[in-house]
Amino acid sequence: SSPEVHFSKPFNCAAMAAAAFVMAQPSAQALTLRARHGCTSRECDQRADGSFTRGSLALVSFSAAASLPRRASVRPRQAAGGAAPSVAPEDRWLLSLDTEAFAKELTELGQKLREEQGEEDLRHLKRVVFWSDLCAVVGLASLWMTPNPITILALSLWTHSRWTMVAHHTIHGGYNKVDPSGHYSSKNFGMGSLWRRVVDWFDWMLPEAWSRYHNQVHHYRVNEPDGDPDYFEKYTDTWKLNREFMTVLSMLFFKWAFAAPNTYKALKLSQFKGELPANFDPKLTMTIYQVFRMESLGQAIFSAGELMTKVIGPYLLLHFFLLPLPLLLIGPSFFWNAVANLFLAELVANIHGFMVTTFNHTGEDVYCFSSGCRVNSPSFFLRAVTGSVNCSTGGFLNDFLHGYLNYQIEHHIWPDLSMLSYAKAQPHVKAICQKHGVPYVQENIFARMAKVLRIFTGRARMRRFPAHLERQEDLIFWDDRGGVLRDVQRSPQDLAPAI
């Protein structure tokens, strides 16, 4: 399975013999790892097979070819019998792509956008915050009323906007350099205390857990079935009940039943010291059910009680019961009307959130990838585009309702820019993709949701990126705990700009 390597110039016989030996041996990748990293035979064999020693914090180079001289050019792997692997018609654009030139143009555009960020971006954020707060005022002022569409929609948009726009882009660092007050800083917003969580972004998820799960794992491993926590095809394939029924349940309850425990798992894995519990699978999707199950088996890295007291419980009690409690002074009916409005608004916010977060990387026209790649490498930029989807863009109301997640391609290319920068970048990114022949998928929300539902219900499959057309020098393995800050070939400083 090793790539065929062709050398542009002759070099010494020892190097040629070594290259031939690497390609001839059945454990070629393991031999390369032993030579480079000094690991034991067993450890390197495990890594070469894609299985990591539990607790390993190192990232291991994916390709044996990477250890060969730089003047070697890597051709696609050859199939049995020496024939080149076939390329599906929808993948033929890759054969003529200059990935480095494509990535260079995107890098230059990103630098220009960063240099232009300033007061205008902060004003735009404050405009989003104003409309979010206005929704809160309308919803809370009418909270006492019999459940009605105006109250429910206002409350749900309040919840939706604080998550998808204000918290999401702030915690990514999109406003770190444009807000002199430091309030909209990725290090401060919603972090450090229950008070900051309540004031800045109060939701089912812990902000620190969301940051680890989303910013550092999902963004570094987009659409990798074994690594991306938002790769939905992997989850839906495990459903034992009717898939249509499970899809409806996911729409209604995914935030507290899936997102809250799964994000907290990512945080706990990053903090866990020593050996993980026996039989604990770091790649397991940590739903509410799995939290109780793992605890009963003695395989948990956190208890159900810890999840309730630190993550889910505060939001459940304070938002749904303490917030409307003063209405009891007026009458029980006012209090229970408020509770009903809050719960119905939560269901609407879940459906809304499901729609604007699942389309981003899901559909039979969206690529998934069988291995990891280095952050900010040419492959990273290519995956940001071909593993993501945009919806209809333009117009403040349209963008607000989409949570500015309709600029998902631009967001994955440069995760730490402002919402306004993504809107500015979108036509330029689309033009660069057209110039290089790279698919740029953009459709309206209803067309995208139809494709999402086909994946969720098992009627379609994600598109597989041809492994033999990957840039071998960009590929790596990640560790089992979502470790993303160390690479055996690069220092942590090389990765810092993408965090």
C-alpha positions as CSV (number, residue, x, y, z in Angstrom):
1,S,0.0,0.0,0.0
2,S,3.0,2.3,0.1
3,P,3.2,5.0,-2.6
4,E,5.4,4.4,-5.6
5,V,8.3,6.8,-5.3
6,H,10.2,8.2,-8.3
7,F,13.4,10.2,-7.7
8,S,14.1,13.2,-9.9
9,K,17.9,12.7,-9.6
10,P,20.2,9.8,-8.7
11,F,21.4,9.6,-5.2
12,N,23.6,7.3,-3.2
13,C,23.1,3.5,-3.3
14,A,22.5,3.3,0.4
15,A,19.5,5.6,0.2
16,M,18.1,3.7,-2.8
17,A,18.5,0.4,-1.1
18,A,16.7,1.8,2.0
19,A,13.8,3.0,-0.1
20,A,13.5,-0.3,-1.8
21,F,13.5,-2.1,1.5
22,V,10.8,0.1,2.9
23,M,8.5,-0.5,0.0
24,A,9.1,-4.2,0.0
25,Q,8.5,-5.0,3.6
26,P,4.9,-5.9,4.8
27,S,5.5,-3.6,7.9
28,A,7.1,-0.8,6.0
29,Q,5.4,2.0,7.9
30,A,6.3,0.4,11.3
31,L,10.0,0.2,10.3
32,T,10.0,3.8,9.3
33,L,8.5,4.8,12.6
34,R,11.1,2.7,14.5
35,A,13.9,4.4,12.7
36,R,12.6,7.9,13.1
37,H,11.1,8.0,16.6
38,G,13.0,5.3,18.4
39,C,9.8,3.6,19.5
40,T,9.6,-0.1,20.4
41,S,8.7,-2.7,17.8
42,R,5.2,-3.2,19.3
43,E,4.4,0.5,19.6
44,C,5.4,1.2,16.0
45,D,3.5,-1.8,14.7
46,Q,0.4,-0.5,16.5
47,R,0.8,3.0,15.1
48,A,1.4,1.7,11.6
49,D,-1.9,-0.3,11.8
50,G,-3.7,2.9,13.0
51,S,-4.0,1.7,16.6
52,F,-2.4,3.9,19.2
53,T,-1.0,3.0,22.6
54,R,-3.5,4.2,25.2
55,G,-2.6,7.6,26.6
56,S,-0.1,8.5,23.8
57,L,0.2,12.2,23.5
58,A,2.3,12.2,20.3
59,L,1.1,12.7,16.7
60,V,2.7,10.2,14.3
61,S,3.5,10.8,10.7
62,F,1.1,8.9,8.4
63,S,3.2,8.2,5.4
64,A,6.4,6.1,5.2
65,A,7.3,8.2,2.1
66,A,7.7,11.3,4.3
67,S,10.9,9.9,5.6
68,L,12.5,9.7,2.2
69,P,14.5,12.6,0.6
70,R,12.6,15.8,-0.2
71,R,13.5,15.6,-3.9
72,A,11.3,12.6,-4.3
73,S,7.9,13.1,-5.8
74,V,5.1,10.9,-4.7
75,R,2.8,9.4,-7.3
76,P,-0.6,7.9,-6.5
77,R,-0.5,4.4,-5.0
78,Q,-0.8,1.6,-7.5
79,A,-3.5,-1.0,-7.5
80,A,-2.8,-4.8,-7.6
81,G,-1.2,-5.7,-10.9
82,G,0.6,-2.4,-11.2
83,A,-2.3,-0.5,-12.7
84,A,-3.1,3.0,-11.4
85,P,-6.2,3.1,-9.2
86,S,-9.3,4.2,-11.0
87,V,-10.7,7.6,-10.4
88,A,-14.4,8.2,-10.2
89,P,-15.8,10.9,-12.6
90,E,-16.8,13.2,-9.7
91,D,-13.2,13.0,-8.4
92,R,-11.3,13.7,-11.7
93,W,-10.9,17.4,-10.9
94,L,-8.2,16.3,-8.4
95,L,-6.0,15.0,-11.2
96,S,-5.2,18.5,-12.5
97,L,-5.3,20.4,-9.2
98,D,-2.3,22.4,-8.1
99,T,-3.0,22.1,-4.3
100,E,-0.1,24.3,-3.3
101,A,-1.1,27.1,-5.6
102,F,-4.7,26.8,-4.4
103,A,-3.6,27.0,-0.7
104,K,-1.3,29.9,-1.4
105,E,-4.1,32.0,-2.8
106,L,-6.3,31.3,0.2
107,T,-3.4,32.0,2.7
108,E,-2.8,35.4,1.0
109,L,-6.5,36.2,1.1
110,G,-6.7,35.3,4.8
111,Q,-3.7,37.6,5.6
112,K,-5.4,40.5,3.8
113,L,-8.7,39.9,5.7
114,R,-6.9,39.8,9.1
115,E,-5.1,43.1,8.3
116,E,-8.5,44.7,7.4
117,Q,-10.3,43.7,10.6
118,G,-11.1,46.5,13.0
119,E,-13.8,48.7,14.4
120,E,-16.2,47.8,11.6
121,D,-16.1,44.1,12.7
122,L,-16.8,45.0,16.3
123,R,-19.7,47.2,15.4
124,H,-21.1,44.4,13.3
125,L,-20.8,42.0,16.3
126,K,-22.6,44.6,18.5
127,R,-25.4,44.8,16.0
128,V,-25.9,41.1,16.2
129,V,-25.8,41.3,20.0
130,F,-28.4,44.1,19.9
131,W,-30.9,42.0,17.9
132,S,-30.2,39.0,20.1
133,D,-30.9,41.1,23.2
134,L,-34.0,42.5,21.6
135,C,-35.3,38.9,21.1
136,A,-34.6,38.3,24.8
137,V,-36.5,41.4,25.8
138,V,-39.6,40.5,23.7
139,G,-39.6,36.9,24.9
140,L,-39.1,37.7,28.6
141,A,-41.6,40.5,28.6
142,S,-44.3,38.2,27.3
143,L,-43.1,35.2,29.3
144,W,-46.2,35.2,31.5
145,M,-48.6,34.9,28.6
146,T,-50.3,31.7,27.5
147,P,-47.8,30.0,25.1
148,N,-47.9,31.8,21.8
149,P,-45.7,32.0,18.6
150,I,-44.3,35.5,19.3
151,T,-42.9,34.6,22.8
152,I,-41.7,31.2,21.7
153,L,-39.9,32.5,18.5
154,A,-38.4,35.4,20.4
155,L,-37.0,33.2,23.1
156,S,-35.7,30.6,20.7
157,L,-34.0,33.2,18.5
158,W,-32.3,34.6,21.7
159,T,-30.9,31.1,22.5
160,H,-30.0,30.5,18.9
161,S,-28.2,33.8,18.3
162,R,-26.2,33.6,21.6
163,W,-24.8,30.2,20.6
164,T,-24.3,30.2,16.8
165,M,-23.2,33.9,16.4
166,V,-22.0,35.6,19.6
167,A,-20.4,32.7,21.5
168,H,-19.3,30.6,18.6
169,H,-17.3,33.3,16.8
170,T,-16.1,35.0,20.0
171,I,-14.7,31.7,21.5
172,H,-13.0,31.1,18.2
173,G,-11.0,34.3,18.7
174,G,-12.7,36.3,15.9
175,Y,-12.7,39.5,18.0
176,N,-9.6,39.1,20.1
177,K,-7.8,41.8,18.3
178,V,-10.6,44.2,17.7
179,D,-12.3,44.5,21.1
180,P,-10.1,46.7,23.4
181,S,-12.3,46.0,26.4
182,G,-11.5,42.3,26.2
183,H,-15.1,41.3,26.9
184,Y,-15.4,39.5,23.5
185,S,-12.2,37.6,24.0
186,S,-11.8,33.8,23.5
187,K,-10.1,33.6,26.9
188,N,-12.8,35.3,28.9
189,F,-16.2,35.0,27.2
190,G,-18.4,32.6,29.3
191,M,-15.3,31.1,30.9
192,G,-14.1,30.5,34.4
193,S,-17.3,30.8,36.5
194,L,-21.0,30.1,36.6
195,W,-21.6,33.9,36.7
196,R,-19.7,34.4,33.4
197,R,-21.5,31.5,31.9
198,V,-24.9,32.9,32.8
199,V,-24.1,36.5,31.7
200,D,-22.2,35.7,28.4
201,W,-23.5,32.4,27.0
202,F,-25.9,30.2,29.1
203,D,-26.8,27.0,27.3
204,W,-26.7,23.2,27.9
205,M,-23.0,23.0,27.0
206,L,-20.1,24.2,29.2
207,P,-18.2,26.9,27.2
208,E,-14.8,25.4,28.1
209,A,-16.0,22.0,26.9
210,W,-17.4,23.5,23.7
211,S,-14.1,25.3,23.0
212,R,-12.2,22.0,23.3
213,Y,-14.6,19.9,21.3
214,H,-15.4,22.3,18.5
215,N,-12.4,24.6,18.1
216,Q,-9.6,22.1,18.5
217,V,-11.0,18.7,17.6
218,H,-13.8,19.3,15.0
219,H,-11.9,22.0,13.2
220,Y,-8.7,20.1,13.0
221,R,-10.3,16.8,12.0
222,V,-13.3,17.8,9.8
223,N,-15.1,14.9,8.3
224,E,-12.7,12.2,9.6
225,P,-15.0,9.3,10.6
226,D,-12.6,8.2,13.4
227,G,-11.9,11.7,14.7
228,D,-14.5,14.4,13.9
229,P,-17.1,14.5,16.7
230,D,-19.5,16.1,14.3
231,Y,-19.3,13.4,11.6
232,F,-22.9,12.4,11.8
233,E,-22.9,9.4,9.4
234,K,-20.9,7.4,12.0
235,Y,-23.5,8.1,14.7
236,T,-26.6,7.4,12.6
237,D,-25.1,4.0,11.4
238,T,-25.3,2.8,15.0
239,W,-29.0,3.5,15.5
240,K,-30.9,0.4,16.2
241,L,-34.4,2.0,16.2
242,N,-36.2,3.4,13.2
243,R,-33.8,6.0,11.7
244,E,-36.6,8.4,10.8
245,F,-37.8,8.3,14.4
246,M,-34.3,8.8,15.7
247,T,-33.8,11.7,13.4
248,V,-36.8,13.5,14.8
249,L,-35.6,12.8,18.4
250,S,-32.2,14.3,17.4
251,M,-33.8,17.4,16.1
252,L,-35.7,18.0,19.3
253,F,-33.2,17.0,22.0
254,F,-29.7,16.9,20.5
255,K,-28.3,19.8,22.6
256,W,-28.8,18.2,26.1
257,A,-28.8,14.5,25.1
258,F,-25.8,14.6,22.7
259,A,-23.9,17.9,22.6
260,A,-23.7,18.5,26.4
261,P,-22.2,15.1,27.3
262,N,-20.1,14.8,24.2
263,T,-18.4,18.2,24.5
264,Y,-17.8,17.5,28.2
265,K,-16.1,14.2,27.2
266,A,-13.7,16.1,25.0
267,L,-12.8,18.4,27.8
268,K,-12.3,15.6,30.3
269,L,-10.1,13.6,27.9
270,S,-7.8,16.6,27.4
271,Q,-7.5,16.9,31.2
272,F,-7.3,13.3,32.1
273,K,-4.0,12.2,33.6
274,G,-2.6,8.7,33.4
275,E,-4.2,5.6,32.0
276,L,-7.8,5.8,30.8
277,P,-10.2,3.3,32.4
278,A,-10.0,-0.3,31.0
279,N,-12.2,-0.8,27.9
280,F,-13.0,2.9,27.6
281,D,-13.2,3.9,24.0
282,P,-12.1,7.6,23.5
283,K,-14.0,7.6,20.2
284,L,-17.3,6.6,21.7
285,T,-20.1,9.1,21.2
286,M,-21.0,10.2,24.7
287,T,-24.8,10.5,24.8
288,I,-26.8,10.8,28.0
289,Y,-27.5,7.0,27.7
290,Q,-23.8,6.3,27.4
291,V,-22.9,8.4,30.4
292,F,-25.1,6.2,32.7
293,R,-24.0,3.0,30.9
294,M,-20.3,3.7,31.2
295,E,-20.6,4.6,34.8
296,S,-22.5,1.3,35.6
297,L,-19.7,-0.6,33.9
298,G,-16.9,1.2,35.8
299,Q,-15.5,2.6,32.5
300,A,-16.5,6.3,32.9
301,I,-14.1,9.3,32.9
302,F,-16.8,11.4,34.6
303,S,-19.9,10.5,36.5
304,A,-23.5,11.3,35.6
305,G,-23.6,13.3,38.8
306,E,-20.7,15.4,37.7
307,L,-22.3,16.1,34.3
308,M,-25.6,17.1,36.0
309,T,-24.0,19.4,38.6
310,K,-21.4,21.1,36.4
311,V,-23.0,21.1,32.9
312,I,-26.7,20.3,32.5
313,G,-28.1,21.0,35.9
314,P,-27.3,24.8,36.2
315,Y,-29.0,25.5,32.9
316,L,-32.0,23.3,33.6
317,L,-32.7,24.8,37.0
318,L,-31.8,28.4,36.4
319,H,-33.2,28.9,33.0
320,F,-36.4,26.9,33.2
321,F,-37.4,27.4,36.8
322,L,-35.5,30.1,38.6
323,L,-35.9,32.6,35.8
324,P,-39.7,32.6,35.8
325,L,-39.9,32.1,39.6
326,P,-40.9,35.8,40.4
327,L,-44.1,35.2,38.4
328,L,-45.3,33.0,41.2
329,L,-45.9,36.2,43.2
330,I,-48.5,37.1,40.7
331,G,-50.1,33.7,40.4
332,P,-49.2,30.0,39.7
333,S,-50.8,30.2,36.2
334,F,-48.3,32.9,35.2
335,F,-45.4,30.8,36.4
336,W,-46.5,27.7,34.6
337,N,-47.2,29.7,31.4
338,A,-43.6,30.9,31.6
339,V,-42.2,27.4,32.1
340,A,-44.2,26.2,29.1
341,N,-43.0,29.0,26.9
342,L,-39.4,28.3,27.9
343,F,-39.6,24.6,27.2
344,L,-41.4,25.1,23.8
345,A,-38.9,27.7,22.8
346,E,-36.1,25.3,23.7
347,L,-37.6,22.7,21.3
348,V,-37.8,25.3,18.5
349,A,-34.2,26.4,19.2
350,N,-33.1,22.7,19.0
351,I,-34.8,22.2,15.6
352,H,-33.3,25.5,14.4
353,G,-29.9,24.6,15.7
354,F,-30.1,21.1,14.1
355,M,-30.9,22.7,10.7
356,V,-28.0,25.2,10.7
357,T,-25.4,22.9,12.1
358,T,-26.0,19.5,10.4
359,F,-26.0,20.8,6.8
360,N,-22.4,22.2,7.2
361,H,-20.6,19.0,6.5
362,T,-23.2,16.5,5.6
363,G,-24.5,15.2,2.2
364,E,-23.6,12.8,-0.6
365,D,-21.8,15.6,-2.4
366,V,-19.5,16.4,0.6
367,Y,-16.2,14.6,1.1
368,C,-15.0,12.7,4.1
369,F,-11.4,11.7,4.8
370,S,-9.7,8.5,6.0
371,S,-6.8,10.1,7.8
372,G,-5.7,13.3,9.5
373,C,-3.7,16.2,8.0
374,R,-1.5,18.9,9.4
375,V,-3.1,22.2,10.3
376,N,-2.7,24.9,7.7
377,S,-1.2,22.5,5.2
378,P,-2.4,22.6,1.6
379,S,-4.5,19.5,2.4
380,F,-6.1,21.3,5.4
381,F,-7.3,24.2,3.1
382,L,-8.6,21.7,0.5
383,R,-10.5,19.8,3.1
384,A,-12.0,23.0,4.6
385,V,-13.6,23.6,1.2
386,T,-14.5,20.1,0.0
387,G,-15.6,18.9,3.4
388,S,-17.9,21.9,4.1
389,V,-21.0,23.4,2.6
390,N,-22.4,27.0,2.4
391,C,-26.0,27.9,2.3
392,S,-27.5,31.0,0.7
393,T,-25.5,34.1,1.8
394,G,-26.0,37.8,1.9
395,G,-28.4,40.1,3.7
396,F,-28.3,40.7,7.5
397,L,-31.7,38.9,8.2
398,N,-30.8,35.9,6.1
399,D,-27.3,35.6,7.7
400,F,-28.8,36.1,11.2
401,L,-31.3,33.3,10.8
402,H,-28.5,31.0,9.6
403,G,-26.3,32.0,12.5
404,Y,-23.7,33.1,10.0
405,L,-23.0,29.4,9.6
406,N,-24.0,29.8,6.0
407,Y,-20.4,30.9,5.5
408,Q,-19.1,27.5,6.7
409,I,-16.5,27.1,4.0
410,E,-14.8,30.4,4.8
411,H,-15.1,29.7,8.5
412,H,-13.2,26.4,8.2
413,I,-10.5,27.9,6.1
414,W,-9.9,30.6,8.7
415,P,-11.7,29.7,12.0
416,D,-10.5,32.8,13.8
417,L,-12.0,35.6,11.7
418,S,-15.1,37.7,12.4
419,M,-18.5,37.1,10.9
420,L,-18.2,40.2,8.8
421,S,-14.9,39.0,7.4
422,Y,-16.6,35.8,6.2
423,A,-19.2,37.7,4.4
424,K,-16.5,39.8,2.7
425,A,-14.4,36.7,1.8
426,Q,-17.2,34.6,0.4
427,P,-17.2,35.8,-3.3
428,H,-13.4,35.8,-3.4
429,V,-13.2,32.2,-2.0
430,K,-15.8,31.1,-4.5
431,A,-13.8,32.7,-7.4
432,I,-10.5,31.0,-6.2
433,C,-12.3,27.6,-6.2
434,Q,-13.7,28.2,-9.7
435,K,-10.3,29.2,-10.9
436,H,-8.7,26.0,-9.6
437,G,-11.6,23.7,-10.4
438,V,-12.3,22.9,-6.7
439,P,-16.0,22.1,-5.9
440,Y,-17.6,24.9,-4.0
441,V,-21.0,23.5,-2.7
442,Q,-23.6,26.1,-2.0
443,E,-27.4,25.6,-1.9
444,N,-30.4,26.9,0.0
445,I,-31.2,25.5,3.4
446,F,-34.1,23.3,2.2
447,A,-32.1,21.6,-0.5
448,R,-29.3,21.0,2.0
449,M,-31.7,19.6,4.6
450,A,-33.0,17.1,2.1
451,K,-29.5,15.8,1.6
452,V,-28.9,15.8,5.4
453,L,-32.0,13.7,5.9
454,R,-30.8,11.2,3.2
455,I,-27.6,10.6,5.2
456,F,-29.4,10.4,8.6
457,T,-31.9,7.9,7.3
458,G,-29.3,5.8,5.5
459,R,-30.6,6.5,1.9
460,A,-27.2,8.1,0.9
461,R,-23.6,8.0,1.9
462,M,-20.9,10.6,2.3
463,R,-18.5,11.0,-0.6
464,R,-15.1,9.3,0.1
465,F,-12.0,11.3,-0.8
466,P,-9.7,9.1,-2.8
467,A,-6.9,8.1,-0.4
468,H,-4.4,7.5,-3.3
469,L,-4.8,11.2,-4.3
470,E,-4.0,12.6,-0.9
471,R,-0.8,14.7,-0.5
472,Q,1.2,12.2,1.5
473,E,3.5,14.8,3.0
474,D,0.5,16.5,4.7
475,L,-0.9,13.3,6.4
476,I,-0.6,12.5,10.1
477,F,-2.2,10.4,12.8
478,W,-3.8,12.0,15.9
479,D,-3.7,10.5,19.3
480,D,-6.7,8.8,20.9
481,R,-7.4,11.7,23.3
482,G,-8.0,14.3,20.6
483,G,-4.4,15.7,21.1
484,V,-3.9,18.3,18.5
485,L,-1.1,20.5,19.8
486,R,1.9,18.4,19.2
487,D,3.4,17.0,15.9
488,V,6.6,15.1,15.6
489,Q,7.6,17.1,12.6
490,R,6.5,20.6,13.8
491,S,6.7,22.5,17.0
492,P,3.5,23.7,18.9
493,Q,4.2,27.2,17.7
494,D,3.5,26.1,14.1
495,L,0.0,25.2,15.1
496,A,-0.8,28.1,17.4
497,P,-2.3,30.5,14.7
498,A,-5.0,27.9,13.9
499,I,-6.1,27.3,17.5
